[in-house]
Amino acid sequence: MALGTATQVDSEVDLKADRPWVCIVWDDPVNLMAYVTYVFMVLFGYSKERATELMLKVHNEGRAQVSSGTREEMERDVQRLHEYGLWATLQRDNEY
């Protein structure tokens, strides 16, 4: 019976390890809304409609999740957003 318990604990640890990371873009007083939309289209290949939706979320709510994936992918996305002058961070996805 102890083996079954250990397996259950291992499964819970594995689920936490697989939890994806997300890239968050934060509102700032510098970048124009059209520019933010443009950056989302260029970096992530989003349609104008999707990019505008995310930009409005950043503008109205102060932040928006723009991508998700492995930690390394999100570190790359954050770095690329910084290169375009946007404020971005990464964190573990809270939905899991």
Secondary structure, 3 states (H helix, E strand, C coil): CHHHHHHHHHHHHHHHHHCCEEEEEECCCCCCHHHHHHHHHHHHCCCHHHHHHHHHHHHHHCEEEEEEECHHHHHHHHHHHHHCCCEEEEEECCCC
